[in-house]
């Protein structure tokens, strides 16, 4: 959405195969870069078959909306390698092979009728319905 518009955005971090890991919502007039830190902090520990639990992702891909020095420094301090398209230098086409997983997950979320249009007044209710939809996406993937 354009600046100053009403509405809400769904922010999402997925794994390589498209399963949602961390989700958040914000107003449509908020810049995407402000939602990155809470999303990365919200990633739960992931159990691995061997060794300790992974508490952070190994690599993070992002588009030009996340190309800010303070975000790159923050990711480096947390030990997360980042691949973010740089403004004015790179095109977002190189990230296209990674972006389709996010687009596919967002289309699955949009398939839920309750999330297609926001009916709830309170943000926590909308976040709860979005979390339920993500849980259903993970469950469907598990049962395949």
C-alpha positions as CSV (number, residue, x, y, z in Angstrom):
1,X,0.0,0.0,0.0
2,X,1.0,3.6,-0.4
3,X,2.0,5.9,2.4
4,X,-0.8,7.3,4.5
5,X,-3.3,4.6,3.5
6,X,-5.4,2.7,5.9
7,X,-5.0,-1.0,6.3
8,X,-2.5,-3.5,7.6
9,X,0.5,-5.5,6.4
10,X,1.5,-9.0,7.2
11,X,5.2,-9.5,7.7
12,X,6.6,-13.0,7.4
13,X,9.8,-15.0,7.8
14,X,9.8,-18.4,6.2
15,X,12.2,-21.2,6.0
16,X,13.6,-22.3,2.6
17,X,10.7,-24.5,1.7
18,X,8.1,-21.9,2.6
19,X,6.9,-22.9,6.1
20,X,6.2,-19.8,8.2
21,X,8.5,-19.3,11.1
22,X,7.8,-15.9,12.4
23,X,4.8,-13.6,11.7
24,X,3.8,-10.1,12.5
25,X,1.4,-7.4,11.4
26,X,1.7,-3.6,11.2
27,X,-0.1,-0.7,9.8
28,X,0.1,-0.1,6.1
29,X,1.8,3.2,6.6
30,X,4.8,1.7,8.5
31,X,8.0,1.0,6.5
32,X,9.0,-2.7,6.2
33,X,12.4,-2.2,7.6
34,X,11.0,-1.4,11.1
35,X,9.4,-4.8,11.3
36,X,12.5,-6.8,10.7
37,X,14.0,-6.8,14.2
38,X,10.8,-8.0,16.0
39,X,10.4,-10.7,13.4
40,X,14.0,-12.0,13.8
41,X,13.6,-11.8,17.6
42,X,10.4,-13.8,17.3
43,X,11.9,-16.8,15.7
44,X,11.5,-19.8,18.1
45,X,14.3,-22.2,18.8
46,X,14.2,-25.0,16.2
47,X,15.0,-28.6,17.2
48,X,17.6,-30.3,15.1
49,X,18.2,-34.0,14.7
50,X,21.7,-33.7,16.1
51,X,23.3,-31.1,18.3
52,X,21.8,-28.1,20.1
53,X,18.7,-26.2,19.1
54,X,19.2,-23.5,16.5
55,X,18.2,-20.1,17.9
56,X,18.8,-18.1,14.7
57,X,18.7,-18.6,11.0
58,X,22.0,-19.1,9.1
59,X,21.2,-16.7,6.3
60,X,18.5,-14.1,5.7
61,X,17.4,-12.9,2.2
62,X,15.7,-9.6,1.7
63,X,14.8,-7.1,-0.9
64,X,15.7,-3.4,-1.2
65,X,13.3,-2.3,1.5
66,X,15.7,-3.8,4.1
67,X,18.9,-2.2,2.8
68,X,19.8,0.0,5.8
69,X,23.2,0.1,7.6
70,X,21.8,-0.3,11.0
71,X,19.8,-3.4,10.0
72,X,22.9,-5.0,8.4
73,X,25.0,-4.2,11.5
74,X,22.3,-5.6,13.8
75,X,22.1,-8.9,11.8
76,X,25.9,-9.2,11.8
77,X,26.0,-8.7,15.6
78,X,23.6,-11.6,15.9
79,X,25.7,-13.8,13.7
80,X,23.2,-13.9,10.8
81,X,24.6,-13.7,7.3
82,X,22.4,-11.5,5.1
83,X,21.8,-11.2,1.4
84,X,20.0,-8.0,0.8
85,X,19.7,-6.3,-2.6
86,X,21.4,-2.9,-2.4
87,X,19.6,0.2,-3.5
88,X,20.8,1.6,-6.8
89,X,23.3,-1.1,-7.4
90,X,21.5,-4.4,-7.8
91,X,18.2,-5.5,-9.2
92,X,15.8,-7.5,-7.2
93,X,15.7,-10.2,-10.0
94,X,18.6,-12.1,-8.4
95,X,16.5,-12.6,-5.3
96,X,13.6,-13.8,-7.3
97,X,14.5,-17.5,-6.9
98,X,14.3,-17.0,-3.1
99,X,11.3,-14.6,-3.2
100,X,8.9,-17.1,-4.7
101,X,8.7,-19.1,-1.4
102,X,7.5,-15.9,0.4
103,X,5.0,-15.2,-2.4
104,X,3.7,-18.7,-2.3
105,X,3.2,-18.6,1.5
106,X,1.5,-15.2,1.2
107,X,-0.8,-16.5,-1.4
108,X,-1.7,-19.4,0.9
109,X,-2.4,-16.9,3.7
110,X,-4.6,-14.9,1.3
111,X,-6.5,-18.0,0.5
112,X,-7.9,-17.9,4.0
113,X,-11.1,-15.9,3.7
114,X,-10.7,-14.3,7.1
115,X,-7.4,-12.8,6.2
116,X,-8.3,-11.6,2.7
117,X,-9.9,-8.6,4.2
118,X,-9.4,-7.4,7.8
119,X,-12.7,-7.5,9.7
120,X,-11.3,-7.2,13.2
121,X,-10.9,-3.9,14.9
122,X,-8.2,-5.1,17.3
123,X,-4.8,-6.0,16.0
124,X,-4.3,-8.9,18.4
125,X,-7.4,-10.6,17.0
126,X,-6.1,-10.3,13.5
127,X,-2.7,-11.6,14.5
128,X,-4.4,-14.6,16.2
129,X,-6.3,-15.4,13.0
130,X,-3.0,-15.0,11.0
131,X,-1.2,-17.4,13.5
132,X,-4.0,-19.9,13.1
133,X,-3.7,-19.8,9.3
134,X,0.1,-20.3,9.6
135,X,-0.5,-23.3,11.8
136,X,-2.9,-24.7,9.2
137,X,-0.3,-24.2,6.5
138,X,2.3,-26.1,8.6
139,X,-0.2,-28.9,9.4
140,X,-1.1,-29.4,5.8
141,X,2.5,-29.6,4.9
142,X,3.1,-32.1,7.7
143,X,0.3,-34.4,6.6
144,X,1.5,-34.7,3.0
